[in-house]
Amino acid sequence: MTTTTATLIDVRDVTKSFATDGGEKTVLSGVSLSIRQGEIVALLGRSGSGKSTLLRCIAGLIAPTSGSVSFKGDVLNGANPGTALVFQSFALLPWLTVLENVELGLEAKGVRAEVRRERALRAIDQIGLDGFESAYPKELSGGMRQRVGFARALVVEPDVLLMDEPFSALDVLTSENLRGELVRMWGDGTLPTRTALIVTHNIEEAIQLADRVVVLDSNPGRIKAELAVGLPQPRDRRSPEFEALVDEVYGILTGQPAEPRATAVEGGGARPGGVADGIDLPLPAVSTGELGGLVELLAERGGQDGLAEIADELRYEIDDLLPIVDAAQLLKLARPQGTELRITEQGRRYAAADQLRAKEQFATLAMEAAPLVRRIVRDLRHTGTGAIGTDEILAELRIFYGTDDAQRQLDTAIDWGRYGELFEFDADSGRLLLPTHPDAEQQRIA
Ligand SMILES: Nc1ncnc2c1ncn2[C@@H]1O[C@H](COP(=O)(O)OP(=O)(O)OP(=O)(O)O)[C@@H](O)[C@H]1O
């Protein structure tokens, strides 16, 4: 990294307030940030810290209340001419084909029809959508739709690519795959743009992708810390260096210094303290019933079947099936292979087990692979009373997920933990209970 690299975006002392019923809400306060040519910057912060607001100021979609945003030295006075956006929600027009959706970005810039077509085809090719030019968005999976989102932004060859949680609407495997490809394409120069700002609330995603992570504090949003990520690409998420950075950022976000990681810990790698618990790894919001149903269906079908056939049999959209497949994969009960899903040895045993054994097996798998379940059990075992309230866990989950998703994560963990008889939940008092707690029996009867 040289200090002479050109600054493309310069955010100077930006404050942004919005009018509310009760007066005015300051969302950003005194934010200064620059993005230099060729660097990938991640903007990380809790939900509501103003990440999207800052991104929209940089894109020139909204004007700061005070302060300025400049592109190549010129203060913005409207849309930023050097940027293109990728949204979480894909934002594709359903009545246009892939090619037409990608061409849209160029049409807005007044590019001639033939040139438009040629450049759109090239962008589609680069992003791995060759062959889907004439498909409509509804024919595509979530991952492919987001590829269209990327192609539409990249076709204009922006100086800076702005991304607002581009992977968060995708299932775990698809987002993993697309992130990996992005890293590869940035690395080998396939993409026309290498300068990027990505908004995320996923610490690992930020450290996997970015050269620099900027952490925003909340209420009002202001820069809390900046951190250079000097690791070579592609980055190994299990390396101690990567994990140390994750801990450091977690410590910055929670205001607590990261505890050193334990080297070997019983219980499948649970580590004391913060994100080391892995609760930022989302659990697929799937019930144990759905999961059991899928594994049984696979076992009945000889242990393997096409995802499309399974979805058809269950009368699910493929998008609805994917979280269940994610859960089965997370718990090592099944493994996707291309367009097929294959049961594992563990999955066979699970499908063949009687109710009691299935529960025992599930409990072991959930403790190994579901960090939030493991965390709850560990907390319960550490209290003298065998009972804990959910408020504190929810508050921590909200750091990584919005309010609704935090609740969904907790609900999923409760469902899994109850099924595995790892703990009980008393909805009236909002307490989680060890099975040995005197009130737990009451919950089982209820
Ligand atoms: N147009 C608006 N009018 C009023 N309030 C707004 C407006 N846009 C954003 N806000 C408020 O500003 C705060 C920050 O929102 P913003 O979307 O920028 O946060 P964020 O960090 O991107 O959050 P998330 O991760 O949940 O998307 C929120 O409290 C939001 O309600």
The ligand as an SDF file (V2000), in Angstrom:
LIG
                    3D

 31 33  0  0  0  0  0  0  0  0999 V2000
  -35.2490    8.7250    5.7340 N   0  0  0  0  0  0  0  0  0  0  0  0
  -35.1550    8.5330    7.0570 C   0  0  0  0  0  0  0  0  0  0  0  0
  -35.9700    9.1970    7.9110 N   0  0  0  0  0  0  0  0  0  0  0  0
  -35.8850    9.0070    9.2510 C   0  0  0  0  0  0  0  0  0  0  0  0
  -35.0130    8.1660    9.8320 N   0  0  0  0  0  0  0  0  0  0  0  0
  -34.1900    7.4820    9.0380 C   0  0  0  0  0  0  0  0  0  0  0  0
  -34.2170    7.6090    7.6100 C   0  0  0  0  0  0  0  0  0  0  0  0
  -33.2690    6.7840    7.0800 N   0  0  0  0  0  0  0  0  0  0  0  0
  -32.6870    6.1550    8.1310 C   0  0  0  0  0  0  0  0  0  0  0  0
  -33.2330    6.5770    9.2960 N   0  0  0  0  0  0  0  0  0  0  0  0
  -32.8600    6.1380   10.6480 C   0  0  0  0  0  0  0  0  0  0  0  0
  -31.4620    6.2300   10.7700 O   0  0  0  0  0  0  0  0  0  0  0  0
  -30.9540    5.1990   11.5760 C   0  0  0  0  0  0  0  0  0  0  0  0
  -29.8230    4.5140   10.8390 C   0  0  0  0  0  0  0  0  0  0  0  0
  -30.3450    3.8230    9.7130 O   0  0  0  0  0  0  0  0  0  0  0  0
  -29.4210    3.0570    8.6850 P   0  0  0  0  0  0  0  0  0  0  0  0
  -30.3160    2.2820    7.7880 O   0  0  0  0  0  0  0  0  0  0  0  0
  -28.4770    4.0040    8.0620 O   0  0  0  0  0  0  0  0  0  0  0  0
  -28.6280    2.0920    9.6650 O   0  0  0  0  0  0  0  0  0  0  0  0
  -27.8160    0.7820    9.3470 P   0  0  0  0  0  0  0  0  0  0  0  0
  -26.6050    0.8310   10.2160 O   0  0  0  0  0  0  0  0  0  0  0  0
  -27.6080    0.6420    7.8880 O   0  0  0  0  0  0  0  0  0  0  0  0
  -28.8100   -0.3190    9.8940 O   0  0  0  0  0  0  0  0  0  0  0  0
  -29.1200   -1.8070    9.3580 P   0  0  0  0  0  0  0  0  0  0  0  0
  -27.8720   -2.5960    9.5810 O   0  0  0  0  0  0  0  0  0  0  0  0
  -30.2420   -2.2510   10.2650 O   0  0  0  0  0  0  0  0  0  0  0  0
  -29.5260   -1.6670    7.9350 O   0  0  0  0  0  0  0  0  0  0  0  0
  -32.1210    4.2730   11.8880 C   0  0  0  0  0  0  0  0  0  0  0  0
  -32.5780    4.5550   13.1740 O   0  0  0  0  0  0  0  0  0  0  0  0
  -33.1490    4.6620   10.8710 C   0  0  0  0  0  0  0  0  0  0  0  0
  -34.4340    4.4760   11.3740 O   0  0  0  0  0  0  0  0  0  0  0  0
  1  2  1  0
  2  3  1  0
  2  7  2  0
  3  4  2  0
  4  5  1  0
  5  6  2  0
  6  7  1  0
  6 10  1  0
  7  8  1  0
  8  9  2  0
  9 10  1  0
 10 11  1  0
 11 12  1  0
 11 30  1  0
 12 13  1  0
 13 14  1  0
 13 28  1  0
 14 15  1  0
 15 16  1  0
 16 17  2  0
 16 18  1  0
 16 19  1  0
 19 20  1  0
 20 21  2  0
 20 22  1  0
 20 23  1  0
 23 24  1  0
 24 25  2  0
 24 26  1  0
 24 27  1  0
 28 29  1  0
 28 30  1  0
 30 31  1  0
M  END
$$$$
